[in-house]
Amino acid sequence: MKEAKIRTVLLGCGAISGAWLHAATKEEVEIVGLVDIKKHAAEEKAKKFKLKNVYITTNFKDALKTLKPDAIFNCTIPEAHYETTMIALKYGCHVLIEKPLAHTMFHARKMVDQAKKAGKILAVIQNRRYYNYIRGVQKFLAKRKIGKLTTVTSEFYIGAHFGGFRDEMQHVLLLDMAIHTFDMARFLTNTDPVAVYCKEWNPAGSWYKYDASAHAIFQMTNGLVYTYLGSWCAEGENTTWAGNWRFIAQKGSAIWDGMEKFSAEKVVGKKGFIRKTRNINIIFPEKKEENEGHRGIIREFLQCIKTGKKPMTSADDNIKSLAMVFGAIESAKKKKEIQVRI
């Protein structure tokens, strides 16, 4: 007997939902409803992805009562994450939510607590963890081929002309984008945040209303120091979306362009002003479409609903990445180093 598909409602049919639907329609999931405050947005998505007999409404509770879905794909704007997720959990739904988990740490903690009480999965779509090149770098570093990590730096520089709500959003880089990089830092180094000092500013010529650039220095567990350098309004010579990275360890260093360009050198010499090194190759895992990006995390989320296991980006873990965001914002406001509170 064929296993029943997970009945799912997608909430929020803006631009980002297209990536979700593109991935989800290739998996064993039944999209039974589309919800958006603008009905035409839901109708357009239904037409584009050929979703027949899908229930379309502007009222989220109406969809929950009518359809009684197993899960929610929450693609709303950050400010709406808390209210909509709490409603979904109270209606007995598992929730996969667009990053960041919540607009405040207070709300994030309440969401994590509610998911635990409800016995439901609440996970964040940190899709970067699900690319073969990131998994390859993480495995390389975990094997300590260049020794124990001591210092990590990432650079994110992209001139992004979004238009819409981001142009008017406070802390737009830190709140909207840095969560990706911070989560990658935790994943790649297997460390968690302890303290942070951050400088945030809006460069001359920026098309954003509020600060769109930031530098942050994090003290992580295991004695690691992680530095983030970023800007949403740096045009020309853009980094990759995953950023440029340098990893410094006790026996060597590695650099990575955020894609598949990776190089590492291990110290082999015991004498000299600059010690002799040798190159170390990295083998990236085989790229499998079903395990990549949005599709990889959606597939894992659906499997975990069936098996009762916990996804890699479960909210009770991902809240630590979110704490880095709000820690950086608090530090920038207070202009001093602060402890990161999870």
CORJOSUL-V327882 format. One record per backbone hydrogen bond with DSSP energy under -0.5 kcal/mol. CO is the residue of the C=O (numbers start at 1). NH is the residue of the N-H. Records with the same first field share a line. If there is no record, write none. Layout:
BEGIN
CO=NH / NH
END
This chain:
BEGIN
5=7
6=8 / 30
7=70 / 71
8=32 / 33
9=11 / 73
10=12 / 35
11=75
14=17
15=18
16=19 / 20
17=21
18=22
19=23
20=24
21=25
23=26
24=27
27=29
28=6
29=31
30=8 / 32
32=55
33=10
34=57
35=12
37=39
38=41 / 42
39=43
40=44
41=45
42=46
43=47
44=48
45=49
46=51
47=50
50=52
51=54
55=34
57=36
58=60
59=63
60=64
61=65
62=66
63=67
64=68
70=94
71=9
72=74 / 96
73=11 / 75
74=98
77=80 / 81
78=81
80=84
81=85
82=86
83=87
84=88
85=89
86=90
87=91
88=93
89=92
94=72
95=97 / 123
96=74
97=125
104=108
105=109
106=110
107=111
108=112
109=113
110=114
111=115
112=116
113=117
114=118
115=119 / 120
121=95
122=315
123=97
124=126
125=127
126=129
127=130
128=131
130=293
131=135
132=136 / 285
133=137
134=138
135=139
136=140
137=141
138=142
139=143
140=145
141=144
144=147
146=251
148=250
150=225
151=248
152=227
153=246
154=229
155=244
156=231
157=239
158=160 / 234
159=161
160=162
163=166
164=167
165=168
166=169
167=209
169=172
171=175 / 176
172=176 / 177
173=177 / 178
177=180 / 181
178=182
179=183
180=184
181=185
182=186
183=187
184=188
185=189
186=190 / 191
192=221
194=340
195=219
196=338
197=217
199=215
201=203 / 212 / 213
203=206
211=172 / 173
212=232
213=201
214=230
215=199
216=218 / 228
217=197
218=220 / 226
219=194 / 195
220=223
221=224
224=220 / 226
225=152
226=218
227=154
228=216
229=156
230=214
231=158
232=160
233=235
240=243
244=155
245=256
246=153 / 248
247=249 / 254
248=150 / 151
249=252
251=267
252=249
253=265
254=247
255=263
256=245
260=262
261=257
263=255
264=280
265=253
266=278
273=275
276=268 / 269
278=266
280=264
282=284
286=288
287=289
288=291
289=292
292=295 / 296
293=297
294=298
295=299
296=300
297=301
298=302
299=303
300=304
301=305
302=306
303=307
304=308
311=314
313=124
314=317 / 318
315=319
317=320
318=321 / 322
319=323
320=324
321=325
322=326
323=327
324=328
325=329
326=330
327=331
328=332
329=333
330=334
331=335 / 336
338=196
339=341
340=342
END
